[in-house]
Amino acid sequence: MKYTNLLFALLIGFILLVGYELYFRSIDNPRYDDNEDLWADQRRRLDDLDEDDVVVIGSSRAHQDINIHLWDSLTGRRPLQLALPGSPPYPILEDIVDNSQYNGLLIIGVAPGLFFMPANHPQSLEVYQKSVDYYNKQTYAQKLNHILYKPFDHKLAYVNNEDYSLRSLLESIQFGNRDSVRGPLEWPHMIDVDEYRNSSMTDQFEVDTVLQNMQKNIWSMFANGPQYNYDSTREEAIDQYVRKIKIFKDRGGKVVFIRPTVTGIYYENRNMIPREKYWDELLKRTESRGYHFLDHEEIKDFDPPEWSHFNKKERDLFTQFLVRKLQEDGLIKD
Amino acid sequence: MLFNTLGFILFFIVILILYYAPLLGWKGKKIMLLIASYLFYGLWNPPLILLLWISTLVDWTAGNKLYKLSDKSKKRLWLLLSICVNLGFLGFFKYGEFLLNNFIEFVNLFGLEYVPPEFDIILPMGISFYTFQTMSYTIDMYRNRIKPAKTFLDFALYVTFFPQLVAGPIVRSDELIPQYYEPKKASQNQFVLGLLLLSIGLFEKTVFADSLFAPVSDRVFGTDGNLPAVDAWAGVLAFSGQIFFDFAGYSLCAIGIALALGFKLPDNFRYPYGAIGFSDLWGRWHITLSSWLRDYLYIPLGGNRGTLSRTYVNLMLTMLLGGLWHGAGWTFIFWGLLHGLYLIIERFLKDKVSIKSSNILLNIFLAFLTFQCVNITWVFFRAQNFEMAINLLGSMFFINEGEPLLWTSSLVFVFGFMMLVFAGHYAMRNKSLVGVIESSPRWFVTIVWGIMIFGLFIVQTTGKQFIYFQF
């Protein structure tokens, strides 16, 4: 074997890669992967924050319905975005309370179906593993890889672990599944995130009703699937928040809950986890303020394109609403 | 640090530059390799480098004493010290929790409610590999089979050499240490071949093991319920493919990296799924561990020199320990027990039945039978517990029935690909990868290599750990 073999092999690999990249550029834009490392980057900043700072935790609505850069321009402080899509926020709340000295404002997004899961629910454990546990155990090698990976991540379209990794592409090859076997979910590309984990609904998704309907179908499937019996662990779930929030407040921290606007199946099913038994009880027992979309005319009639998350315009309006309310209530400075 | 990451590629490029640039003398290059090896290990968990240092110091001292002393009882004490330190670390870090849990269950049998303090200890990456490697040094010294390394640097580099530090091959001191005595520089052929082997190894790991097989095996072994036989077999075959490509891929990377630096490491895999019988299998699967167990356990126990029943006992003990080496759990021990039984049955049959090895069809049948028996053992290796393993075996052999789980495409991929793997391994039984590469047209190898490099770019399984790191 000669050096020329090596050089030609590299050249062949490079040429194929250029074609591959051009193909994916023609169908999608380069964007950040919202992965464990990006979350860990943000979590690392928590220790530098002070009492005037803001941290957001919660599920996808808390992640997608707040524009942290707009917030920065309105208040001079950019919130730390630690909300994780599809996740109950308790493991992250527990981490902030137990493993940091942070004592600023904590905004906690409430998506009832996720929020009121107990800490030992498999979904909570999964969140813990891909966020807090990963952050705690992140090795120097993993940090180095992330530093090297990051420039490629948002400069190359094909570098997108969730959608375009070989594994994902292989999964997309499907033929004739047996009756009871469901194929992989086809998640449309709904949001882009930046290095601060600020998310924005894509221009395409905002106008493309095909993509919106794909997403609605997934939500409907979740809603029609087997449901967790929330009443069986209601006390336990609320207690866990009460305990941690008390510790947080005792050291000077402030807490506010948010329940952004939903429509469609989420609105119709809202009484499966009744507000009086859960949301109201949560606010009462944690002695915290909360902004529920049904209580505020300004946001009540928002119309998320796929029932659950705001487009850019409504996200910004919601952010302005939230900043205004928090200032009125003295939870952040004017 | 993992080979299949951007961090390692950068690390290796820096090493190659420092190694081949005319900046350092041979001693300087060895020091650089040693520091790089500690960095390679320490980027995962720096404090655990201490274990490596202690192991290196103890075995270096013990080795020198064993060489110089003539008093047998004193020699035995030094050997004992070395073995106690090495096995002590291994026992504490790898088997501590397992032993404690078994102790609790044992005392509970007598109605005692023993609640131990919480036991949360990190398993140092590759501890089983470097422990066995350093133990072989002192045991060989005790047996007067080798001479001590000329310098501490040579010995420290033997213990820590980064290509094979965390997952083998387990190299004997007389295979590697003498290579440090003279300046090493890879020839053009060795350098390029080394990088090609590294690419093949990475391709096996990231494309085959992680992208093709892991999703299927994870789904099947992550299911509590029963499955149809076709799904159960697909899951087991997927794990069979995953563990082979994961581990053989790592070994190829290690061999290729070392070769690019001018060092030769021993083969660790020779197409094991083409093996005919189980002694043949263990001459092809994780060869450096099998030969370690043979030389330092099976033969000292008496090997096949005693009665037939004694040979059977020795085989079983060796394989039970082999199982335990892989993991601190009863399922791993049972995996070893099954392999022990296979070897005993094979030996028993060999004494009774004569099988013509020139009959190709019979050989293919026997190889296929061996492969399937191996697949059954993987169930215990991969399952979290016996209940899951028994359930899965029940599904595989039509005793249990359950809801279909896997996509049709997964079934096609796994069955199709594993058929190719079996056929490929059988066809390559008497060949070597390097031999095939060297006898193939260069243009063909170059094109395939280019496609593999492309595959490595697009696979995007950044930093998925190798299975054998946990052993």
Interface residues (C-beta under 8 A of the other chain):
Chain A: M1 K2 Y3 N5 L6 F8 A9 L10 L11 I12 G13 L16 L17 Y20 T139 Y140 A141 Q142 L144 N145 L148 Y149 Y158 V159 N160 N161 Y164 S165 L166 R167 L170 E171 I173 Q174 F175 G176 N177 R178 S180 V181 G183 P184
Chain B: M1 L2 T5 L6 G7 L10 G42 L43 W44 N45 P46 Q188 N189 F191 V192 L193 L195 L196 S199 T206 V207 D210 S211 L212 P215 E403 P404 L405 L406 W407 T408 S409 V412 F413 I437 E438 R442 V445 T446 I447 W449 G450 I451 M452 I453 F454 G455 L456 F457 I458 V459 Q460 T461 T462 G463
